[in-house]
C-alpha cells in the first residue's frame, strides 16, 4: 500500500459510518475503523482527532462561514433578509455532503453524546450569527432572536433535505422553511391574544 493515499480520508469516514450504523457509535473503536478502512492509526490521526471528529470534522467552520456571509450581504437588505441570504449562501456549499448526510444524521440521533455535540455546534452558530447581525446595526435583542430563528430554519431545512436528499437542494429547503414561517406569522392576530398579566 502506498505511503500516501489520496482517498484515505473518505475511506476512513465511510468505514466509520458503516461501523457506527452496524454497532452503534459508542461500541466502535478507532482501531476497528482503521481496520475496516485498511489503514493505520497514524493515517487516522492525520485527518481526525478522535472518532467523534469523523462525524463533525469541518463543522467548527460553520459559525465563521455563516457570520461572514451575513456580514457581506447587501447593505440594503433587512436583518432577516440578510440572515436568510447568508443561510442560503452557505447551504449552497454543502451540496456535496448529501450522500453522507442521511447516515451521519442517523448515527447522531442514536447517540446522546453526539446529540449534545450537535447542540453545542448550533449554539456556537447562533452566537456567531447574532454577532454578525449586530455588526450590521441590528439591535442586540433583535439580533439574538433572529439568530435563534435563523438557526432553527437551517436545522429544519437540513432535516428535510436529509429526509429527501435527491428531491430539492438545501438552499431551496431553507427558502421553503422560511416561507412557511413567514406565512404562519402573517396569520397571527396579535390583537386577539390575551393581554399580559400584571401582578
C-alpha positions in Angstrom: 0.0 0.0 0.0 1.4 3.5 -0.9 2.5 5.7 2.0 0.1 8.4 0.9 -3.5 7.5 -0.2 -5.4 10.5 -1.6 -8.7 8.7 -0.7 -7.7 7.9 2.8 -10.0 10.4 4.5 -13.0 9.3 2.5 -12.2 5.6 3.2 -11.9 6.3 6.9 -15.2 8.3 7.0 -17.1 5.6 5.1 -15.7 2.8 7.3 -16.6 4.7 10.4 -20.2 5.4 9.3 -20.7 1.8 8.3 -19.5 0.6 11.7 -21.4 3.3 13.6 -24.6 2.2 11.9 -23.9 -1.5 12.4 -22.8 -1.5 16.0 -23.7 2.0 17.5 -21.3 4.9 17.9 -20.4 4.0 21.5 -19.4 0.5 20.5 -16.9 1.3 17.8 -13.2 2.0 18.3 -10.7 3.8 16.2 -8.8 0.5 15.7 -11.9 -1.0 14.2 -12.4 1.9 11.9 -8.8 1.8 10.6 -9.0 -2.0 10.2 -12.2 -1.7 8.2 -10.6 1.0 6.0 -7.4 -1.0 5.6 -5.4 1.9 7.0 -3.2 2.7 10.1 -3.9 4.6 13.3 -1.3 7.1 12.2 -3.2 7.7 9.0 -6.4 8.2 11.0 -4.7 10.8 13.2 -3.6 12.7 10.2 -7.2 13.5 9.4 -9.2 13.2 12.7 -8.5 13.8 16.3 -10.9 11.1 17.5 -13.9 9.0 16.3 -16.3 11.8 17.0 -14.4 14.1 14.7 -15.2 11.8 11.8 -18.8 13.0 12.0 -18.1 16.6 12.9 -14.9 17.5 11.1 -15.3 20.8 9.3 -18.4 21.8 11.3 -16.3 24.1 13.5 -16.0 26.4 10.4 -19.8 26.8 10.1 -20.2 29.7 12.6 -17.5 31.8 11.0 -18.7 31.0 7.5 -22.3 31.9 8.3 -21.2 35.1 10.0 -19.1 36.1 7.1 -21.9 35.6 4.6 -24.3 37.6 6.7 -21.8 40.5 7.1 -21.2 40.6 3.3 -24.9 40.5 2.4 -26.2 43.6 0.6 -26.5 46.6 2.9 -30.0 47.4 1.6 -31.4 44.1 3.0 -33.3 44.0 6.2 -31.7 42.0 9.1 -34.0 38.9 8.4 -33.3 39.1 4.6 -29.5 39.3 5.3 -29.8 36.3 7.6 -31.7 34.3 5.0 -29.2 35.3 2.3 -26.3 34.1 4.5 -28.1 30.8 5.2 -28.8 30.1 1.5 -25.3 31.1 0.5 -23.7 28.7 3.0 -26.2 25.9 2.1 -25.1 26.1 -1.5 -21.6 24.9 -0.4 -22.9 21.8 1.3 -24.4 20.1 -1.7 -21.6 17.6 -2.0 -22.4 16.3 1.6 -25.8 15.0 0.6 -24.8 11.3 0.1 -23.4 11.1 3.7 -25.8 13.4 5.4 -28.5 10.8 5.9 -26.1 8.3 7.5 -24.5 10.9 9.7 -27.9 12.1 11.0 -28.9 8.5 11.8 -25.7 8.0 13.8 -26.1 11.3 15.7 -29.8 10.7 16.5 -28.9 7.3 18.1 -26.2 8.8 20.5 -26.9 11.2 23.4 -23.2 12.2 23.4 -23.3 13.2 19.7 -26.7 15.0 20.1 -25.0 17.1 22.8 -22.1 17.8 20.5 -24.6 18.9 17.8 -26.4 21.2 20.3 -23.0 22.8 21.1 -22.2 23.3 17.5 -25.6 25.0 16.8 -25.2 27.2 19.9 -21.9 28.5 18.5 -23.5 29.1 15.1 -26.3 31.0 16.8 -23.9 33.3 18.7 -21.9 33.9 15.5 -25.0 34.8 13.6 -26.2 37.2 16.3 -22.7 38.9 16.3 -22.9 39.3 12.5 -26.3 40.9 12.7 -25.2 43.3 15.5 -22.3 44.3 13.3 -24.8 45.2 10.6 -26.5 47.6 13.1 -29.3 45.3 14.4 -30.3 45.9 18.0 -28.8 43.3 20.3 -32.1 41.7 21.5 -33.4 41.6 17.9 -30.1 40.1 16.7 -30.3 37.3 19.3 -33.9 36.5 18.5 -33.3 36.5 14.7 -30.2 34.3 15.1 -32.2 31.7 17.1 -34.9 31.8 14.4 -32.4 31.5 11.6 -30.6 28.5 13.1 -34.0 26.9 13.7 -34.8 27.4 10.0 -31.4 26.0 9.0 -31.9 22.9 11.2 -35.5 22.3 9.9 -34.3 22.7 6.3 -31.4 20.4 6.9 -33.7 17.7 8.3 -36.0 17.9 5.3 -33.0 17.8 3.0 -31.6 14.6 4.6 -35.1 13.1 4.6 -35.3 13.6 0.8 -31.7 14.4 -0.4 -32.5 13.8 -4.0 -35.6 15.9 -4.1 -34.5 19.5 -4.0 -31.3 21.1 -2.7 -30.7 22.5 0.8 -30.9 26.2 -0.4 -34.4 25.5 -1.7 -35.3 23.8 1.6 -34.2 26.9 3.5 -36.3 29.1 1.4 -39.2 26.7 1.9 -38.9 26.6 5.7 -38.5 30.4 5.9 -41.6 31.0 3.6 -43.7 28.6 5.8 -42.6 30.5 8.9 -43.4 33.9 7.3 -46.8 32.6 6.2 -47.6 31.4 9.7 -46.6 34.7 11.3 -48.7 36.6 8.8 -51.9 34.8 10.0 -51.4 35.8 13.7 -53.9 38.2 15.0 -51.9 39.8 17.8 -55.0 41.8 19.0 -56.8 38.5 19.7 -54.0 37.3 22.1 -54.7 37.5 25.8 -53.3 40.6 27.4 -50.2 40.3 29.6 -50.9 39.5 33.2 -49.8 42.3 35.6 -49.1 41.5 39.2 
